[in-house]
Amino acid sequence: MLDPRQLCVGQIHKIKLSEPPELDFAPEQSRTVSDLISLHIDDMGCSLADLSKMLIMNETELARTYSINLPAQERARGAHLRIIQ
């Protein structure tokens, strides 16, 4: 008589780890929230500072999360490291 543990070990190779290549689609990029944020900035005149206060997020974090282009000054400020002595 077979031990149930031996049966499981013998069947482990039959478990699917991924979909067949023809069904393995790339994940969909979500755009709805990013589009809403862009709508508030571009069409409704909200500033990035206003949105960051409403969403309780740092301006740089908000821009990075929702793919918002920062003004050059703010982008440069967060784009490098500084040595503080």
C-alpha positions in Angstrom: 0.0 0.0 0.0 1.2 3.5 -0.9 1.9 6.1 1.7 -0.2 9.3 1.0 3.1 11.3 1.3 4.7 9.3 -1.5 1.6 9.8 -3.7 1.9 13.6 -3.3 5.6 13.6 -4.1 4.9 11.6 -7.2 2.2 14.0 -8.4 4.0 17.3 -7.7 5.5 17.4 -11.3 1.9 17.7 -12.7 1.2 21.0 -11.0 1.0 23.9 -13.5 3.3 26.8 -12.6 2.2 29.1 -15.4 -0.3 29.6 -18.2 0.5 28.3 -21.7 2.5 31.0 -23.7 -0.5 31.7 -25.9 -2.6 32.7 -22.8 0.2 34.5 -21.0 -0.8 38.1 -21.6 1.1 41.1 -20.3 -0.6 42.7 -17.3 -2.8 45.6 -18.1 -1.6 49.1 -17.1 -4.2 50.9 -15.0 -4.8 54.4 -16.1 -8.1 55.5 -14.4 -6.7 57.1 -11.3 -3.8 58.7 -13.1 -6.3 60.1 -15.7 -8.4 61.5 -12.8 -5.4 63.2 -11.2 -4.3 64.7 -14.6 -7.9 65.9 -15.1 -7.8 67.8 -11.8 -4.4 69.3 -12.5 -4.9 70.2 -16.2 -8.6 70.9 -16.6 -9.7 71.9 -13.1 -6.7 74.0 -12.2 -5.7 72.1 -9.0 -2.0 72.4 -8.1 0.1 69.5 -7.2 0.4 71.0 -3.7 -3.4 71.0 -3.3 -3.7 67.4 -4.4 -0.9 66.3 -2.2 -2.7 67.9 0.8 -6.0 66.3 -0.1 -4.5 62.8 -0.6 -2.1 63.2 2.3 1.0 62.4 0.2 4.3 64.0 -0.5 4.3 65.9 -3.8 7.2 63.8 -5.2 5.5 60.6 -4.1 2.2 61.7 -5.6 3.9 62.5 -9.0 5.8 59.3 -9.1 2.7 57.1 -8.1 0.4 58.7 -10.6 2.9 59.4 -13.4 2.7 63.2 -13.2 5.4 65.3 -14.7 7.0 67.5 -12.1 8.4 71.0 -12.9 12.1 70.9 -13.5 13.0 72.5 -10.2 11.2 69.9 -8.1 12.4 67.0 -10.3 16.0 68.1 -9.9 15.7 68.5 -6.2 14.7 64.8 -5.7 16.8 63.4 -8.4 20.2 63.3 -6.7 21.7 62.6 -3.3 23.6 65.1 -1.2 26.3 64.5 1.3 25.5 66.2 4.6 28.4 66.6 7.1 
